Amino acid sequence: MSKKIIEAKNLNTYFDDHHVLKNINTSIEEHTVTALIGPSGCGKSTFLRTLNRMNDLIPTFRKEGEIVIDGKDIYGDDIDVVDLRKKVGMVFQKANPFPKSIYDNVAYGLRIHGESNESKIKKIVEKSLKSAALWDEVKDKLDKSALGLSGGQQQRLCIARTIAVSPEIILMDEPCSALDPISTTKVEDLINQLKDDYTIVIVTHNMQQATRVSKYTSFFLNGEIIETGNTEDIFLHPTNKQTENYITGRFG
């Protein structure tokens, strides 16, 4: 039986008086890819950012309800947010490599978390770049600036940087929206490889992408989850008329 690694319970979020997420109750299975779809401004990214407390960085943010990961409320007083973000990594819409070498980008998180054994770091950097399907393209230029890589390579580098600190969960906020079709395919292939080792939650505007990479899909609208289920069922046999209208392009 699949283990539920993430659970949202009666989750409501606000920025000032703006009620963004409304009574979200959902769970996400371990070692699966879950896609969050819906029109712009419907709460997908806000939900994603509750899962590693990125919204905490916005002063006007507040929340009610619980987010439970591995049985612990991640907003509890005993939670170390730095440890949480190590466990729940994030890949952003726009690749954001540091202005450092390719090697130092991947090693960065390890060093921040106290790893000083360079031979160990070297092994993890190589393993992470291989896991991100980037090693063969960069192995001869690890000392070169990451900013010299193409957009697609930069995004895979950011995935390698996330993997290096051994997360359990990887959050992806429209990771392919700035990429060309070939780079998008490489990232999607990568997601399909990574799901055996990580739980992945991806926000995407691309319906075809959701069908290609995810096992489960949740449809967000106006801050609520309208429908959630197996991706195939959501796209072929949606039970809610609003889901059907969105998927068939009638709005959004």
C-alpha positions in Angstrom: 0.0 0.0 0.0 1.3 3.4 -0.9 2.4 5.7 1.8 1.0 9.2 2.0 4.0 11.5 2.6 2.2 14.9 2.4 -1.2 15.7 3.8 -3.0 19.1 3.8 -5.7 19.4 6.4 -8.2 22.2 6.4 -5.6 24.5 4.9 -6.4 28.2 4.4 -3.9 30.8 3.5 -4.0 34.6 3.4 -1.9 37.4 2.1 -3.1 40.4 4.2 -6.9 40.1 3.8 -6.7 38.2 0.5 -7.9 34.6 1.1 -5.8 32.6 -1.4 -6.3 28.9 -0.5 -9.6 27.8 0.8 -10.1 24.7 2.9 -7.6 22.5 1.1 -7.7 18.8 2.1 -5.5 16.6 0.0 -2.7 14.0 0.3 0.2 13.1 -1.9 1.7 9.6 -2.2 5.4 8.8 -1.8 7.4 8.2 -5.0 4.9 9.6 -7.4 4.6 12.6 -9.5 1.5 14.8 -8.8 0.7 17.7 -11.2 -1.1 20.8 -10.0 -3.1 22.4 -12.8 -5.4 25.4 -13.1 -5.5 28.9 -14.5 -3.1 31.6 -13.4 -3.8 33.0 -9.9 -5.8 30.0 -8.7 -3.4 29.1 -5.8 -1.2 26.3 -7.3 2.1 28.0 -6.6 0.9 29.2 -3.2 0.1 25.6 -2.3 3.4 24.4 -3.5 5.2 27.0 -1.4 3.4 26.0 1.7 5.1 22.6 1.5 8.5 24.0 2.2 7.4 27.2 4.0 8.6 29.5 1.2 5.6 31.7 1.8 7.0 32.5 5.3 9.3 34.9 3.5 6.4 37.1 2.7 5.5 39.2 5.8 1.8 39.4 5.1 1.4 35.6 4.8 -0.6 33.6 7.4 -2.2 30.3 7.4 -4.7 28.1 9.2 -4.9 24.3 9.2 -2.0 21.8 8.9 0.6 20.6 6.4 1.8 17.2 7.6 4.9 15.7 6.0 6.1 12.3 7.2 3.6 12.5 10.1 4.9 15.9 11.4 3.1 19.3 11.2 5.8 21.3 9.3 4.5 24.5 10.9 5.0 23.2 14.4 7.3 25.0 16.9 9.8 22.2 16.8 10.5 22.4 13.1 13.9 23.6 11.8 13.0 25.4 8.5 16.5 24.9 7.1 16.2 21.1 7.7 12.7 21.2 6.2 14.0 22.9 3.0 16.8 20.3 2.7 14.2 17.6 2.9 11.7 19.4 0.6 13.8 20.8 -2.3 12.5 23.3 -4.9 13.1 24.0 -8.6 11.8 27.3 -9.8 10.2 28.5 -13.0 13.3 30.3 -14.1 16.6 28.5 -13.7 18.5 30.3 -11.0 22.1 29.0 -11.0 24.5 30.8 -8.7 27.2 32.9 -10.4 29.7 30.2 -9.5 31.3 27.2 -11.3 29.1 24.3 -12.3 30.8 22.2 -9.6 30.3 24.8 -6.9 26.7 25.2 -7.8 26.0 21.5 -7.0 28.4 21.5 -4.0 26.8 24.6 -2.5 24.1 22.9 -0.4 26.4 20.3 0.9 28.8 22.9 2.2 26.0 25.0 3.7 24.9 21.9 5.6 28.4 21.4 7.0 30.0 18.8 4.6 33.7 19.6 4.4 35.1 16.3 3.0 36.0 17.3 -0.5 36.3 13.7 -1.8 32.8 13.0 -0.6 31.6 16.3 -2.1 33.2 15.3 -5.4 31.4 12.0 -5.5 28.0 13.5 -4.7 28.5 16.3 -7.3 29.2 13.6 -10.0 26.3 11.4 -8.8 23.9 14.4 -8.8 24.9 15.6 -12.2 24.5 12.0 -13.5 21.1 11.8 -11.9 20.1 15.1 -13.6 21.3 13.7 -17.0 23.8 16.5 -17.2 27.2 14.8 -16.4 28.2 13.9 -20.0 27.5 17.5 -21.1 29.5 19.2 -18.4 32.1 16.8 -17.0 35.0 18.5 -18.9 34.0 22.0 -17.8 33.0 21.7 -14.1 35.2 24.7 -13.3 33.4 26.9 -15.8 30.6 29.4 -14.9 27.2 27.8 -14.6 25.9 31.0 -16.3 27.4 29.9 -19.6 25.1 26.9 -19.8 22.0 26.9 -22.0 18.6 27.5 -20.3 17.8 23.8 -20.4 21.2 22.8 -19.0 20.8 25.4 -16.2 17.5 24.0 -15.2 18.9 20.5 -15.0 21.8 21.9 -13.0 19.3 23.4 -10.6 17.7 19.9 -10.3 21.2 18.4 -9.6 21.8 21.1 -6.9 18.5 20.1 -5.3 19.2 16.3 -5.5 22.7 16.8 -4.0 21.4 17.4 -0.5 19.3 14.2 -0.6 15.8 15.5 -0.4 12.7 13.3 -0.1 10.4 15.6 -2.0 11.1 17.8 -5.0 8.8 20.7 -5.7 8.8 22.1 -9.3 7.1 25.4 -10.1 6.6 25.3 -13.9 10.2 24.1 -14.5 9.8 24.0 -18.3 7.9 27.2 -18.9 11.0 29.1 -20.1 12.5 26.2 -22.1 12.4 25.1 -25.7 10.7 21.8 -26.7 13.9 19.8 -26.8 15.0 21.0 -23.3 11.5 20.4 -22.1 11.6 16.8 -23.2 14.9 16.3 -21.4 13.5 17.7 -18.1 10.3 15.6 -18.5 12.5 12.4 -19.1 14.4 13.4 -16.0 11.2 13.7 -14.0 10.2 10.2 -15.1 13.5 8.8 -14.0 13.6 10.6 -10.6 10.1 9.5 -9.4 11.5 6.1 -8.3 13.6 7.9 -5.7 11.7 11.1 -4.9 8.2 12.4 -4.4 7.7 15.1 -7.0 5.0 17.8 -7.0 4.9 19.9 -10.2 2.9 23.0 -11.1 2.3 23.2 -14.8 0.2 25.2 -17.3 0.9 22.6 -19.9 -1.9 20.0 -20.0 0.1 17.6 -22.2 3.0 17.8 -19.8 0.8 16.9 -16.9 -0.4 13.8 -18.8 3.2 12.8 -19.8 4.8 13.1 -16.3 2.3 12.7 -13.6 0.4 9.8 -12.0 -2.0 12.1 -10.1 -3.5 15.5 -11.0 -5.2 18.1 -8.8 -7.2 20.8 -10.5 -7.2 24.2 -8.7 -9.7 26.9 -9.3 -10.2 30.1 -7.3 -8.1 28.8 -4.4 -10.0 25.4 -4.1 -9.2 21.9 -5.3 -12.1 21.2 -7.6 -11.0 17.6 -8.5 -8.1 15.3 -7.8 -7.4 11.8 -8.9 -5.5 9.6 -11.4 -4.2 11.8 -14.2 -5.7 9.6 -16.9 -9.2 9.8 -15.2 -9.0 13.5 -14.7 -8.2 14.1 -18.4 -10.3 11.4 -20.0 -13.3 11.2 -17.5 -13.4 14.3 -15.3 -16.3 14.1 -12.9 -16.6 17.9 -12.5 -17.9 20.1 -15.2 -15.4 22.9 -14.3 -12.5 20.4 -14.7 -13.9 19.4 -18.1 -14.2 23.0 -19.2 -10.7 23.8 -18.2 -9.1 20.7 -19.8 -11.0 21.2 -23.0 -9.8 24.8 -23.2 -13.1 26.5 -22.6 -11.5 28.8 -20.1 -8.1 29.4 -18.4 
